[in-house]
Amino acid sequence: METLKCIETRRSVRRFLDKPVEKELLESIVADASMSPSWKNSQSVRYVAVTDKKISAHIADECVLGFTWNGKLLKSAAVIVALTTVTGRSGFEKDGSFSTSQGTHWQSFDAGIAAQTFSLAAWDRGLGSVIIGVYDHDMVKKALELPEGQQVSALMALGWPAEEPKAPPRKSVEELLTWK
């Protein structure tokens, strides 16, 4: 798929077919997402693919802060992908001091770039995804047994689309762009 077509057609998919995503396919998406830029090439983003139905159900039932819609969505996905970041790298110097007045902001910025690149790479291969932000970080971290120094930046539901969502209205360039 051409880049602009992929950007223009990719939508958040919230309904999935009951069909697994092959390990090799997910690995190729992560390989593409690894090309995302990051603060001083820190490459602090990691991915945890959850296909174990017991872990998926626990996250969906117990970790979504009572937002049952997200729970149902996560249960329907072939894979829950936890996008995690290694803390203390993005926005920092090697001695641990901040490189920027933005503090730890760059860690989230890098995670956002990686999440979008992951979503576009998945869409290019025919998979749908949606990035989820309503979850209890500590509970998900515990459920995934993440090591110290790593935190969950986003959850992504991934699978074969059972819908073709239409694009919501977009703001005009005039509303989005300011010239000085």
C-alpha positions in Angstrom: 0.0 0.0 0.0 1.3 3.5 -0.7 2.1 5.6 2.3 -0.5 8.3 1.8 -3.2 5.8 1.0 -2.4 4.0 4.2 -2.5 7.2 6.3 -5.7 8.3 4.7 -7.6 5.0 5.0 -6.4 3.7 8.4 -9.1 3.8 11.0 -9.5 2.6 14.6 -11.1 -0.8 14.3 -13.2 -1.9 17.3 -14.7 -5.1 15.9 -12.6 -8.1 14.9 -13.1 -11.5 13.2 -12.5 -14.6 15.3 -9.2 -15.4 13.5 -5.7 -15.6 14.9 -2.8 -13.3 13.9 0.2 -15.4 12.9 3.3 -14.9 15.0 5.4 -14.1 11.9 3.0 -11.4 10.8 3.1 -9.7 14.2 6.9 -9.9 14.3 7.0 -8.2 10.8 4.8 -5.4 12.1 7.1 -4.9 15.2 10.1 -4.9 12.9 8.5 -2.1 10.9 7.5 -0.2 14.0 11.1 -0.4 15.2 11.9 2.0 12.5 10.1 4.8 14.4 12.2 7.7 15.3 12.9 8.1 19.0 14.7 10.6 21.3 18.4 10.4 20.4 17.7 7.0 18.9 17.0 5.7 22.4 14.7 3.0 21.1 13.0 2.7 24.4 9.7 1.2 23.2 9.0 -2.5 23.7 5.9 -4.7 22.8 4.3 -7.4 24.7 1.9 -9.6 22.7 -0.8 -11.1 24.8 -2.6 -14.1 23.2 -3.1 -16.1 26.4 -6.9 -15.9 26.9 -6.5 -16.0 30.7 -4.3 -13.0 30.7 -6.4 -11.2 28.1 -9.6 -11.8 30.1 -7.9 -10.6 33.3 -6.8 -7.3 31.6 -10.2 -6.9 30.0 -12.2 -7.6 33.2 -10.0 -6.1 35.9 -7.7 -3.5 34.4 -9.9 -1.1 32.4 -11.1 1.1 35.3 -14.7 -0.1 34.9 -14.9 0.9 31.3 -16.6 -2.2 30.1 -16.7 -1.2 26.4 -12.9 -1.4 26.4 -13.1 -4.8 28.2 -15.3 -6.2 25.5 -13.1 -4.7 22.8 -10.0 -6.2 24.3 -11.6 -9.7 24.6 -12.6 -9.6 20.9 -9.1 -8.9 19.7 -6.9 -11.7 18.5 -4.0 -10.0 20.3 -3.6 -7.4 22.9 -0.4 -5.5 22.4 1.0 -3.7 25.3 3.3 -0.9 24.1 5.8 -0.3 26.9 8.7 2.0 27.4 11.9 1.7 29.3 11.9 4.6 31.7 14.7 7.1 32.2 16.0 7.0 28.6 13.9 9.2 26.4 14.6 12.8 27.2 17.6 12.0 29.3 21.4 12.2 29.0 23.5 9.1 29.8 24.2 10.6 33.3 20.5 10.6 34.1 20.0 14.3 33.7 17.2 15.7 31.5 18.2 16.8 28.0 15.1 18.9 27.7 12.8 21.3 29.7 10.0 18.9 28.7 11.2 16.3 31.4 9.7 12.9 30.8 7.4 14.1 28.1 9.5 12.6 25.4 8.9 9.1 26.6 5.2 9.5 25.8 6.1 11.3 22.5 8.2 8.3 21.4 5.5 5.9 22.5 2.9 7.8 20.4 5.1 7.7 17.3 5.7 4.0 17.7 2.0 3.3 18.3 1.0 5.1 15.1 3.8 3.4 13.1 2.7 0.0 14.5 -0.9 0.8 13.6 0.0 1.9 10.0 2.2 -1.2 9.5 -0.7 -3.4 10.7 -3.2 -1.7 8.5 -0.8 -2.1 5.5 -1.0 -5.9 6.1 -4.8 -6.0 6.4 -5.0 -5.9 10.2 -7.1 -3.5 12.2 -6.1 -1.9 15.5 -7.2 0.6 18.1 -5.0 2.3 20.7 -6.5 2.2 24.2 -5.6 4.6 27.0 -8.2 3.8 29.7 -6.5 1.2 31.9 -4.9 0.8 35.3 -1.2 1.0 34.6 -0.1 -0.8 37.7 -2.5 -3.6 37.3 -1.6 -4.2 33.7 2.1 -4.0 34.6 1.6 -6.7 37.2 -0.5 -8.9 34.9 2.2 -8.8 32.3 5.0 -9.2 34.9 6.9 -6.3 33.4 10.4 -5.8 34.8 11.2 -2.8 37.0 12.0 0.3 34.9 9.4 -0.5 32.3 6.0 1.0 32.1 2.9 0.5 30.0 2.3 3.5 27.6 -0.7 2.1 25.7 -2.7 -1.0 25.0 -3.6 -1.8 21.5 -6.3 -4.3 20.3 -5.2 -6.0 17.1 -6.9 -8.4 14.8 -8.6 -9.0 11.4 -11.2 -6.3 10.9 -14.9 -7.3 11.1 -15.9 -3.7 10.1 -14.8 -0.9 7.8 -15.2 2.3 9.9 -15.8 5.5 8.1 -13.6 8.5 8.7 -15.0 11.0 11.1 -15.1 14.6 9.9 -11.7 16.3 10.0 -10.8 19.9 10.7 -9.8 22.0 7.8 -6.2 23.0 7.1 -7.1 26.5 7.9 -8.2 25.5 11.4 -5.1 23.4 12.0 -2.3 25.5 10.5 -1.1 28.9 11.8 1.4 30.9 9.8 3.6 33.5 11.5 
